[in-house]
Amino acid sequence: MAQDSEYHVGSMDISQHKKAYQGFLTFGKWSFAGIMLIMVFLAIFRTH
């Protein structure tokens, strides 16, 4: 298989990928915090 491409390993700009992944982590962190808050609220104010 011939390699006539101008691509060089490590030369791709991945800044957009990094920003998207950071956004995903932030969303996951705040979602987890929100769910924990709801669970605490339900545990405190539960009805029998």
Stockholm file with secondary structure:
# STOCKHOLM 1.0

chainA/1-48         MAQDSEYHVGSMDISQHKKAYQGFLTFGKWSFAGIMLIMVFLAIFRTH
#=GR chainA/1-48 SS CCCCCCCCTTCSCCHHHHHHHHHHHHHHHHHHHHHHHHHHHHHHSCCC
#=GC SS_cons        CCCCCCCCTTCSCCHHHHHHHHHHHHHHHHHHHHHHHHHHHHHHSCCC
//
